[in-house]
Amino acid sequence: MRVGLLGYGLAGSAFHAPLIVATPALRLDAIVTRDSARRAQAEHDHPRARVVETAHRLWEMARDLDLVVVATPNRTHAPLAREALEAGIAVVVDKPFAATAQEGRPLIEEARRRQLMLTVFQNRRWDGDFLTVADARGPTWTTTCSWHSLTRQAYARIWQ
C-alpha cells in the first residue's frame, strides 16, 4: 500500500514513519511538512519518498496513494482527515481523532458514504491504565485493529 504521511514532527518522524517503513505491505511514498529543517530530515531519512510542503500537493497525488496518515497538530486532524476522504483516500488519524464528537461524526459518515477506511491511531491502548479499564469493562470494550494488514478490497467490506 502506498502511504502519504501528513506531518514530520515528533509523531510523524518518530512513530508513524518508522512503523510504515517497518511494515512490508506499506511503502512511504509521500511526506508533507512545511518546516524546511524537517523537510531536509525527511528527505534524508526517506530518500524514495516525495516530500512536499502542503496537503494540497498531497491531494494532487491522490491517485498514487492508498492511505494517508494524519500526524499534524491536533487542531488540524479533523479538517485534514475530511480533505483526505474528499480526495478519495483512506485515512489513519493520530489521536485525538477530533476535538469533539460533533466534529468527528461527520467524518465517520463521510467515510461510510465513500466506502473508505477511517480509523484512529491509538498507540497507548496497551498501557496499564487502558488495560485496567478494559478489564473492568469486559472483553468487548477494546478492539484491536491491525490497519497495515488491510487491503483496498477490505476497505469496502468494512463499511458495508
C-alpha positions in Angstrom: 0.0 0.0 0.0 1.2 3.5 -0.9 1.2 5.8 2.1 1.2 9.6 2.4 2.3 11.0 5.8 1.0 14.4 6.8 3.4 15.9 9.3 7.0 15.1 10.1 7.2 16.4 13.7 7.6 14.0 16.6 4.5 11.9 15.8 5.4 11.7 12.1 9.1 11.2 12.3 9.4 9.1 15.5 6.2 7.0 15.4 4.4 6.8 12.1 7.2 6.9 9.5 9.2 4.1 11.3 6.1 1.9 11.6 5.2 2.4 8.0 8.7 1.6 6.8 8.9 -1.5 9.1 5.7 -2.9 7.7 6.4 -4.9 4.5 2.9 -4.3 3.0 3.4 -0.5 3.2 5.5 1.9 1.3 6.1 5.5 2.4 5.5 7.4 -0.8 5.0 11.0 0.3 5.6 13.2 3.3 4.1 16.6 3.9 5.9 19.2 6.1 6.2 23.0 5.8 9.3 23.3 8.0 12.5 23.4 5.9 14.6 21.6 8.5 12.0 18.8 8.9 11.8 18.6 5.1 15.5 18.1 4.8 15.4 15.5 7.6 12.5 13.7 5.8 14.4 13.7 2.5 17.5 12.3 4.3 15.5 9.7 6.3 13.3 8.6 3.4 15.1 9.4 0.0 12.5 7.5 -2.0 9.5 9.4 -0.6 8.3 12.6 -2.3 8.5 15.4 0.3 6.0 18.3 -0.3 5.1 21.4 1.6 1.3 21.3 1.6 -1.6 18.9 2.0 -3.0 20.4 -1.3 0.1 18.9 -3.1 -0.6 15.5 -1.5 -4.3 15.6 -2.7 -2.9 16.2 -6.2 -1.2 12.8 -5.8 -4.4 11.1 -4.6 -4.4 8.5 -7.4 -0.9 7.4 -6.4 -1.9 6.8 -2.7 -3.9 4.2 -0.9 -3.7 5.6 2.6 -2.9 8.8 4.4 -1.7 9.1 7.9 -2.6 12.4 9.7 0.2 13.2 12.2 -0.2 17.0 12.3 -1.1 19.4 15.2 -4.3 18.2 16.9 -6.4 21.1 15.7 -5.8 20.1 12.1 -6.7 16.4 12.5 -10.4 16.6 11.6 -10.1 19.1 8.7 -7.2 17.2 7.1 -9.0 13.8 7.5 -12.0 15.3 5.8 -9.8 16.6 2.9 -8.2 13.2 2.5 -11.6 11.5 2.4 -12.8 14.1 -0.2 -9.7 13.2 -2.2 -10.8 9.6 -2.1 -8.0 8.3 0.2 -8.4 6.0 3.3 -7.2 7.7 6.5 -5.5 6.9 9.8 -5.7 9.9 12.1 -3.3 10.2 15.1 -5.0 10.8 18.4 -7.1 12.7 19.1 -9.3 11.9 16.2 -11.3 15.1 16.6 -11.8 17.7 19.3 -15.4 16.8 19.9 -17.9 14.0 19.0 -19.8 16.6 17.0 -16.6 17.2 14.9 -15.9 13.5 14.5 -19.3 12.2 13.5 -19.4 13.8 10.1 -16.0 12.3 9.3 -17.4 8.8 10.0 -20.4 9.5 7.9 -18.3 10.8 5.0 -16.0 7.7 5.2 -19.1 5.4 5.2 -20.6 7.3 2.3 -17.4 7.0 0.3 -16.7 3.4 1.5 -13.2 4.5 2.7 -11.4 3.3 5.8 -11.1 5.9 8.6 -9.5 5.0 11.9 -7.6 6.5 14.8 -4.1 5.5 15.7 -4.1 4.8 19.5 -0.6 3.7 20.5 -1.4 3.8 24.2 -4.0 1.0 24.3 -1.6 -1.5 25.9 -0.6 0.9 28.8 -1.6 -0.2 32.3 -4.4 2.3 32.7 -6.1 1.3 29.5 -5.8 -2.4 30.3 -7.2 -1.8 33.8 -10.3 0.0 32.3 -10.6 -2.7 29.7 -10.6 -5.4 32.4 -13.2 -3.6 34.4 -15.5 -3.0 31.4 -15.1 -6.5 30.0 -13.7 -8.1 26.8 -16.0 -6.3 24.4 -14.7 -2.8 25.3 -11.5 -2.9 23.3 -10.9 -3.9 19.7 -7.6 -4.5 18.1 -7.2 -3.3 14.5 -4.1 -4.0 12.5 -4.6 -1.3 9.8 -1.5 -2.2 8.0 -2.9 -5.6 7.1 -6.0 -4.2 5.3 -6.2 -4.2 1.6 -8.1 -1.9 -0.7 -10.7 -4.7 -1.2 -11.1 -5.0 2.6 -12.0 -1.3 2.9 -15.3 -1.7 1.1 -16.2 -4.7 3.2 -15.5 -2.8 6.4 -18.1 -0.1 5.7 -20.9 -2.4 4.4 
